[in-house]
Amino acid sequence: MAAVKAYCVKCKKKQDMKNPKEVTMKNGRKASKGECPDCGTKMFRIGG
C-alpha cells in the first residue's frame, strides 16, 4: 500500500501513516487505519 496522508490530532499536522491498513466501515466505505510516525497516536482516514 502506498503512503497514506492523514491528520494527526496530537501533532496537529498532516503526515504519512505508519503501518497503514485498509479497512471497511459498517456502511461499506473504505478507510485506512494506522499510526503517527512521530508520536504513535492512532490515525484514521476515510476513503481508500
C-alpha positions as CSV (number, residue, x, y, z in Angstrom):
1,M,0.0,0.0,0.0
2,A,1.3,3.5,-0.9
3,A,1.9,6.2,1.7
4,V,-1.4,7.4,3.1
5,K,-1.5,11.0,4.3
6,A,-3.7,11.6,7.3
7,Y,-4.1,14.3,10.0
8,C,-2.6,13.7,13.5
9,V,-4.7,15.3,16.2
10,K,-1.9,15.2,18.7
11,C,0.8,16.7,16.4
12,K,-1.8,19.0,14.7
13,K,-0.4,18.3,11.2
14,K,-0.8,16.0,8.2
15,Q,1.7,13.2,8.0
16,D,2.3,9.9,6.2
17,M,0.7,7.0,8.2
18,K,2.9,4.3,9.6
19,N,1.7,0.7,9.0
20,P,-1.5,1.7,7.1
21,K,-4.2,-1.0,6.8
22,E,-7.2,-0.8,4.6
23,V,-10.5,-1.4,6.5
24,T,-14.2,-1.4,5.6
25,M,-16.5,0.6,7.8
26,K,-20.0,-0.6,8.8
27,N,-21.6,1.3,5.9
28,G,-19.3,-0.4,3.4
29,R,-17.0,2.6,2.7
30,K,-13.3,2.0,2.6
31,A,-10.9,3.7,5.1
32,S,-7.3,3.5,6.3
33,K,-6.1,2.9,9.8
34,G,-2.5,3.4,11.0
35,E,-0.3,5.3,13.5
36,C,1.5,8.6,13.5
37,P,5.3,8.1,12.8
38,D,6.2,10.8,15.3
39,C,4.0,10.3,18.4
40,G,2.5,6.9,17.8
41,T,-1.1,8.1,18.1
42,K,-3.7,6.1,16.1
43,M,-4.7,7.8,12.8
44,F,-7.8,7.2,10.7
45,R,-8.7,8.4,7.2
46,I,-11.9,7.8,5.3
47,G,-11.5,6.9,1.7
48,G,-9.1,4.4,0.3
